[in-house]
Amino acid sequence: MKIQSVGKLDIPEGVTVNRSGRTLTVKGPRGSLTKDFSHLNLDIRVNAKKANLTIVRWFGRRTDLSCINTCLSTIRNMVTGVTKGFRYKLRFASAHFPINVTCEGQNVEIRNFLGEKRVRRQAVRPSVKVYRTDVKVTKDELVLEGNSVEDVSQEAAQIHQLCLVKRKDIRKFLDGIYVQTKENVVAPTA
């Protein structure tokens, strides 16, 4: 058992982190994200002058100390989200029956999966932007964009799970919608 364990994170320029209890609000050029860390027994300190964030755990065992890095990773993802954003690209794979996907506003409709008549619908969260890429550029692609990696990845996973093959050999029936790439909306400058 360690008496005090500390984790630190530097806050980049253009990003402000505000703390209210164990609730953090991260603001950047792309917007703001709020996350509640009250379920973790951690001391969170924000130093605006030095532009860093410190997380402290007192008298923690090994499993307690792992929460420090979990919290730091979540905050790092929030900072990345408000500065660069997250983009997930999903591709449609079909052997015989072409999958027909339409996006109207925040609703995604999947038709003709394995030739079934059933229409699969997914209401996408308002924080995530969803659209189809131009067929001339890339065929059979769906793009999800947003600031929160949790929201974007959750929507990608739910769309993927809508098109799971049931009661058939999944080694033979490889049809579905799969995540192809995970990238940032704002391209890194070299």
Helices and strands as residue ranges (DSSP letters): E 2-10, E 16-20, E 23-28, E 31-36, E 43-47, E 52-60, H 62-83, E 86-93, E 100-104, E 107-111, G 113-115, E 120-123, E 128-132, E 141-146, H 149-162, E 176-183
